[in-house]
Amino acid sequence: MISRLIYLYHKKNRYLQSYIQDLIADKTNFEPHKIKLEISSKENNSHEFNNFIFSYNGLRYELLDEELKIIS
């Protein structure tokens, strides 16, 4: 049953977006399915995505290398 729910979640949100939502959730303790990703990028010569701009519960956030800022 759980694997079916995970499959439906991934199918709806696509694999890359759900992967990035999980990355953000691990760093912020936000619920991944409520994160609405706007921009993701690699900053400071990083090999992995480390800069994210996203919305969560009506607020816009920027997450850069573990540092979370509220934009608006």
LONU-589411 format. One record per residue (C-alpha): residue number from 1; y, x, z. Coordinates in nm, 2 decimals. Layout:
<rs>
(NUM,(Y,X,Z))
...
</rs>
This chain:
<rs>
(1,(0.00,0.00,0.00))
(2,(0.25,0.28,0.09))
(3,(0.18,0.47,-0.23))
(4,(0.24,0.15,-0.43))
(5,(0.58,0.11,-0.26))
(6,(0.67,0.48,-0.33))
(7,(0.57,0.43,-0.69))
(8,(0.79,0.13,-0.73))
(9,(1.08,0.31,-0.56))
(10,(1.05,0.60,-0.80))
(11,(1.00,0.38,-1.10))
(12,(1.32,0.19,-1.02))
(13,(1.53,0.50,-0.93))
(14,(1.37,0.74,-1.17))
(15,(1.22,1.06,-1.06))
(16,(1.52,1.30,-1.07))
(17,(1.76,1.07,-0.89))
(18,(1.51,0.99,-0.62))
(19,(1.44,1.36,-0.58))
(20,(1.81,1.44,-0.53))
(21,(1.85,1.14,-0.30))
(22,(1.57,1.29,-0.09))
(23,(1.74,1.63,-0.09))
(24,(2.06,1.47,0.04))
(25,(1.88,1.26,0.29))
(26,(1.70,1.57,0.44))
(27,(2.04,1.74,0.49))
(28,(2.23,1.44,0.62))
(29,(1.98,1.20,0.78))
(30,(2.10,0.92,0.56))
(31,(1.86,0.66,0.42))
(32,(1.77,0.79,0.06))
(33,(1.76,0.44,-0.10))
(34,(2.12,0.37,0.00))
(35,(2.26,0.69,-0.15))
(36,(2.43,0.64,-0.48))
(37,(2.46,0.97,-0.66))
(38,(2.77,1.04,-0.87))
(39,(2.76,1.41,-0.94))
(40,(2.52,1.70,-0.87))
(41,(2.58,2.06,-0.97))
(42,(2.49,2.42,-0.89))
(43,(2.78,2.60,-0.73))
(44,(2.84,2.96,-0.62))
(45,(2.57,3.10,-0.86))
(46,(2.29,2.90,-0.69))
(47,(1.96,2.85,-0.86))
(48,(1.92,2.51,-0.70))
(49,(2.14,2.20,-0.68))
(50,(2.37,2.25,-0.38))
(51,(2.68,2.04,-0.46))
(52,(2.66,1.66,-0.45))
(53,(2.92,1.39,-0.46))
(54,(2.77,1.05,-0.36))
(55,(2.85,0.71,-0.21))
(56,(2.68,0.59,0.11))
(57,(2.78,0.26,0.29))
(58,(3.11,0.23,0.10))
(59,(3.23,0.59,0.16))
(60,(3.23,0.88,-0.08))
(61,(3.10,1.21,0.04))
(62,(3.08,1.56,-0.09))
(63,(2.79,1.78,0.03))
(64,(2.83,2.15,-0.05))
(65,(2.57,2.40,0.10))
(66,(2.50,2.19,0.42))
(67,(2.87,2.10,0.47))
(68,(2.94,1.73,0.45))
(69,(3.29,1.60,0.39))
(70,(3.42,1.25,0.35))
(71,(3.63,1.22,0.03))
(72,(3.74,0.86,0.07))
</rs>
